[in-house]
Every structure is written in C-alpha cells, then in structure tokens.
Amino acid sequence: MLKYRNLLAIVGLLLVLFAGGARADLKQGRDYDLINPPQPTEKGKVEVIEFFSYMCPHCDHIDPLVNKWQKTLARDVVFRRVPVIFRQQWEAPARLYYTLEAMGELDRLHSAAFTAIHRENIDLSTDAGVINWAATKGLDRKKFADTFNSFAVQSKTQGSRQKQGAYGIQGVPAFVVAGQYRTPDNFSGGYDDLLKLVTELINHSRAEQGLKK
C-alpha cells in the first residue's frame, strides 16, 4: 500500500510538472532569469510581454513569427508588447507604437514600421520622420501629430522606460512570462526556439498557478 501511495504521489507530481506541456527540466540561468522583485499581473491569467524596438533588426526578424505564434495562445494568456528605449534614437519609434495603438492602427501598421526601417531605409528615429511616414500611410497628419505629442502617449513612453528597468531588460527581443520569468540574454537558439521556450514558460506558469487551458 505504501508503494502504491508513493506511486500515486509521483504520478501527481508529474501531472503538475507537465500540465499543458510544461517541461520539468526548465532551469534558472539557462532557460530563464528571475525578475526580482516579481511584477504584478492579472490573477487567473498568464501575462506575456514582448519587449522590442522597431529599430532592432532581431525584433524585425522575429516579428512575423510572433504574429503567427500569438494567434495560437490559449485564452488565459494575455499578450502585449512594450517598446524599449535604449538610446535617444529609439524614443520616436516607441512613441510611434503607442500612437498607432491609440489610433487603432496597430494591426495595419505595426509590421509596416519594421518594413519601413529595415527594408525601405526610411528614417523613423526622429519625430518628423515618424510623422511624415504616417502621413504616407493614409493617416491624417495633424491628428497623428497631435496624438504623437499628446500627454497620454508621452506618459506611456515614460512608462516603457520604467518597465524596462523594473524587468531588467538588457537586450531585445526579450519575453517576460507571468511577471517573473525573463528569457535569458545569452539565449543561443533560433527565433523559433525562443518562442518554443516562451511557450514552455507559459505552461510552467500555468501549472504553478493551477490553471487549465
């Protein structure tokens, strides 16, 4: 009877570890870095943040994969993006992101911003460059400029600076799961491998919280 109970305990542990596909061998320092202190997230959900910049070529390369991957996420996963500002030239693109979000144009123009910078050689590192580009995409110049320079967009941009500090973001693209697991800066796999790792961290967090898909 004792052996039988022990077997049941082991089976139960394995079910928790592998719930939703979670790996049992995720290791700190290899597969993730811990955020200290952990950042608050919505209860009953698994939050995933992609830290990125339109100026980053690696973010450009992974963007089509992220767009497909996020459509496969379970309903309990909340996915969002946060643009980072590592240098002054990255501030205007960050404000571009929040302006497109405020105007309901992210779905149409998010990937187009990557294309403009990395394949069309358009300079989006300045306010004027961003506003001129937006106008070529059919957006009202004055409305876009007013939103781009608004207090709301500037506040969100400042919030991005604070978040990249609170989450310890040193390079992009970087993903944070459940406010506590950050993909490692020294990750050596490809872009597909990185998204597979994020999925494993999602499943790991789901199992920790006792959530079901």
C-alpha positions in Angstrom: 0.0 0.0 0.0 2.9 2.4 0.8 4.5 1.8 -2.5 1.1 2.3 -4.3 0.7 5.6 -2.5 4.2 6.7 -3.4 3.5 5.9 -7.0 0.3 8.0 -6.9 2.3 10.9 -5.4 4.9 10.7 -8.2 2.2 10.5 -10.9 0.5 13.5 -9.4 3.8 15.5 -9.4 4.5 14.6 -13.0 1.0 15.8 -14.0 1.6 19.1 -12.4 5.1 19.5 -14.0 3.9 18.5 -17.4 0.4 20.2 -17.3 -0.2 21.8 -20.7 3.1 20.6 -22.0 5.3 22.2 -19.3 8.8 20.8 -19.1 10.1 19.5 -15.8 13.7 20.5 -16.6 13.4 24.2 -17.0 16.4 25.7 -15.3 17.1 29.2 -14.0 20.1 30.8 -15.7 19.7 28.5 -18.8 16.1 28.8 -19.8 15.1 31.9 -17.8 16.2 34.6 -15.5 14.1 35.5 -12.5 12.8 39.1 -12.1 13.4 40.4 -8.6 11.0 41.5 -7.4 8.3 39.8 -9.5 6.0 42.3 -11.2 2.2 42.1 -10.6 0.0 40.5 -13.2 -3.7 39.8 -13.6 -4.9 37.0 -11.4 -6.1 33.9 -13.3 -4.1 34.9 -16.4 -0.6 34.2 -17.7 0.8 37.5 -18.9 3.4 37.6 -21.7 5.2 40.8 -22.6 7.4 41.1 -25.6 10.0 43.9 -25.1 11.0 45.1 -28.6 12.0 48.1 -30.7 11.2 48.9 -34.3 14.9 49.8 -34.6 16.1 46.3 -33.6 16.9 44.0 -36.6 16.4 40.9 -34.4 12.9 42.2 -33.5 12.2 42.7 -37.2 13.2 39.1 -38.0 11.1 37.6 -35.2 8.1 39.7 -35.8 6.3 37.5 -38.5 6.8 34.5 -36.2 5.4 36.3 -33.2 2.4 37.4 -35.2 1.6 33.8 -36.1 2.5 32.5 -32.6 0.3 34.8 -30.6 -2.7 33.6 -32.6 -2.2 30.1 -31.1 -2.1 31.2 -27.5 -4.8 29.9 -25.1 -7.5 32.2 -23.8 -5.9 32.6 -20.4 -2.7 34.1 -21.9 -2.6 37.9 -22.1 0.0 39.0 -24.7 1.2 42.6 -25.1 4.2 44.5 -26.4 6.4 47.1 -24.7 8.8 49.2 -26.8 12.1 49.8 -25.2 14.3 52.9 -25.4 18.0 52.1 -25.1 19.1 55.3 -26.8 17.6 58.6 -27.8 17.0 57.5 -31.4 14.7 54.8 -30.1 12.2 57.2 -28.4 10.4 58.3 -31.6 9.7 54.7 -32.7 8.4 53.9 -29.2 6.0 56.8 -29.4 5.1 55.6 -32.8 3.9 52.3 -31.3 1.8 54.0 -28.7 0.4 56.4 -31.2 -0.7 53.6 -33.6 -2.2 51.8 -30.6 -4.2 55.0 -29.6 -5.4 55.4 -33.1 -6.4 51.8 -33.6 -3.9 51.3 -36.4 -1.5 48.7 -34.8 -2.9 45.7 -36.7 -2.4 47.5 -40.0 0.9 49.3 -39.5 2.9 47.5 -36.7 4.8 45.3 -39.2 4.8 48.1 -41.8 7.0 50.1 -39.4 9.6 47.3 -39.3 9.5 47.2 -43.1 10.0 50.9 -43.4 13.1 50.9 -41.3 14.8 47.7 -42.3 13.8 47.2 -45.9 12.8 50.6 -47.2 15.6 52.6 -45.4 13.1 55.1 -44.1 14.4 57.1 -41.0 11.9 56.7 -38.2 14.4 57.8 -35.5 13.0 61.4 -35.4 9.7 62.9 -34.7 9.5 64.5 -38.2 10.4 61.2 -39.9 7.7 59.3 -38.0 5.0 61.9 -38.7 5.9 62.1 -42.4 5.8 58.3 -42.7 2.5 58.1 -41.0 1.1 60.6 -43.5 2.2 58.4 -46.4 0.2 55.5 -44.8 -3.1 57.4 -45.1 -3.2 58.8 -41.5 -4.3 62.4 -41.0 -1.1 64.3 -40.4 -2.5 66.7 -37.8 -4.4 64.1 -35.9 -1.4 61.8 -35.9 1.0 64.6 -34.8 -1.4 65.6 -32.0 -1.7 62.1 -30.7 2.1 61.5 -31.1 2.8 64.6 -29.0 -0.1 64.0 -26.5 0.4 63.7 -22.8 -1.1 60.1 -22.9 1.5 58.9 -25.4 4.3 60.6 -23.7 3.2 59.1 -20.4 3.1 55.6 -21.9 6.6 56.1 -23.4 7.9 57.1 -20.0 6.2 54.0 -18.6 8.2 51.9 -21.1 11.4 53.3 -19.7 10.3 52.3 -16.2 9.2 48.9 -17.2 12.4 48.0 -19.0 14.2 48.9 -15.8 11.8 47.0 -13.5 12.0 43.9 -15.7 15.8 44.1 -16.1 15.7 44.3 -19.9 19.2 44.4 -21.3 18.6 43.4 -24.9 15.7 42.7 -27.3 13.7 40.8 -28.3 13.0 39.7 -24.7 10.0 38.0 -23.3 8.7 38.1 -19.8 6.2 35.5 -18.6 3.9 35.9 -15.5 5.9 38.9 -14.3 8.7 36.8 -13.1 10.4 34.7 -15.9 12.5 36.5 -18.4 14.1 34.8 -21.4 17.9 34.8 -21.0 20.0 37.4 -22.6 22.5 34.7 -23.7 19.9 32.5 -25.4 21.7 30.7 -28.2 18.8 29.2 -30.2 17.0 30.5 -33.2 13.8 32.6 -33.2 11.6 29.5 -33.4 13.4 28.1 -30.4 12.9 31.3 -28.5 9.1 31.2 -29.0 9.1 27.5 -28.0 10.8 28.4 -24.8 8.3 31.1 -24.1 5.5 28.6 -24.6 7.2 26.2 -22.1 7.4 29.1 -19.6 3.7 29.8 -20.2 2.9 26.2 -19.5 5.2 26.2 -16.4 3.5 29.3 -15.0 0.0 27.9 -15.8 0.9 24.7 -13.9 2.3 26.8 -11.0 -1.0 28.7 -10.8 -3.1 25.6 -11.1 -4.8 27.0 -14.3 -6.4 24.9 -17.0 -6.4 25.7 -20.7 
